[in-house]
Amino acid sequence: MNTLRSIFKKRWLTILFGVLIILLFIPTPYYLNQPGSIEELAPKVTVQDGEKSEKGSLNLTTVYSIKASNPYIWLYGLVAPNTEIRREEDVKGNLSDEEYNSLLLHMMDSSKQNAIIASLTEANKKVEYHYNGIFVAQVLENSKAKSIIHVGDVIKKVDGQTFNESEELINYLKDKPVGDHVTIEFMHGKEKKEASIEVIELNKKTGQVGIGISPENNMTIEPSIEVDINSENIGGPSAGLMFSLEIYNQIEKGDLTKGYKVAGTGTMDASGNVGQIGGIEHKIVAAHKEDVDIFFYPKDINSYDTNEKEIKAKVKEEGYEDITIVPVSSLQEAIDYLEKLPEKK
């Protein structure tokens, strides 16, 4: 009898062990987002003849994002502090991993270009730039361009016309009737392609039409002074504001940091405007853990903006009293704030 029980127990243990091993290889449709790192920018940004002798530091902030590739990682996310669990489709839509990574790298490249343009313009330095077609950031599921045009492709012409900025292309398409066709000339890697794409309705409420892609600007810049930004494996556009501050600080005489540890987040466009970002609650947690003195973040301007509300709620919830949070809508606002600061004692 004892022998039978022992055999039965061993079999169940073997089955249980096998199930636990199998679970390691069952992916889940979730991502975990957590506070990431604080990265000092002086070692990453080098401006020709620039000055790096900062008493304090300017820092970008990151969000640590991990795919829950098995149920154990997902379970960890349920109990880990400051962890946000998001569905995969909410993170990257219908993009493949390759397309998503391509998009993040493009957004980082655009962020760096805009930061160089905005900071050099602010410092009264010459910078020229020109557009190289329209970058395809997403192709909607219902688009007739699906499987023809891919994320990372660059549209050169539509109906024989060249469009410099994404807004120009959107405006051209919006007056087209549903069912009409437009001829798209585009680059897929180094291969030049052409396709006829049907115009579809994008929004029933507004009547907006298009070809079902998300277009992004694609630029080449020619700055009057050399600027090198080493972004390593960081993706996305949210470091634009802090890149801009570091570039400006190296160009101009004096030290914007004045001995303070300054961090922040926010997109940057070529005109120096700061835009909204995702995961901001994780970034303020990361900044607080690293004893940051001042944290810049995007100001809520439009009714649908949420960064300012989110960060104030998080600071109140966590009881952060030793970090100064500063909302800004432009690079100029951030510079003005730092210039007025007294030296840190």
Number of C-alpha atoms within 10 A of each C-alpha: 6 7 8 9 10 10 12 12 12 12 12 11 12 12 12 12 12 11 11 13 11 11 14 13 11 12 15 16 15 22 23 22 19 24 24 17 19 21 15 18 22 21 10 14 19 20 20 12 11 18 17 19 12 17 14 16 22 25 25 24 26 26 20 15 17 14 18 23 17 17 18 16 18 20 11 13 20 14 9 11 10 13 18 17 17 15 15 17 12 11 13 15 14 15 21 11 10 10 17 19 17 16 23 16 19 22 22 21 20 24 26 26 26 27 30 32 25 29 27 22 17 18 13 10 14 13 16 10 14 12 13 17 24 27 26 23 23 24 23 16 14 13 20 18 20 16 9 14 24 19 22 22 21 24 25 21 18 19 11 11 13 16 20 18 19 17 13 12 19 18 12 13 16 17 11 16 14 17 12 12 16 18 15 20 21 23 19 16 10 8 8 13 16 16 15 16 21 18 22 20 18 19 10 8 6 8 10 16 21 25 25 21 23 16 21 20 20 22 18 12 14 14 17 12 15 12 17 13 19 12 16 7 7 14 19 20 25 28 25 32 35 28 32 26 25 26 27 25 25 22 21 15 10 13 20 28 23 19 16 21 20 25 29 29 28 31 28 33 22 17 15 24 20 26 24 21 18 14 19 26 20 23 27 29 21 21 26 21 12 13 12 22 17 20 23 21 29 27 20 17 14 7 6 7 15 17 23 19 11 13 22 14 13 16 18 10 9 10 9 15 10 11 16 14 20 16 19 23 21 21 25 16 16 20 17 11 13 18 15 9 12 11 14 11 6
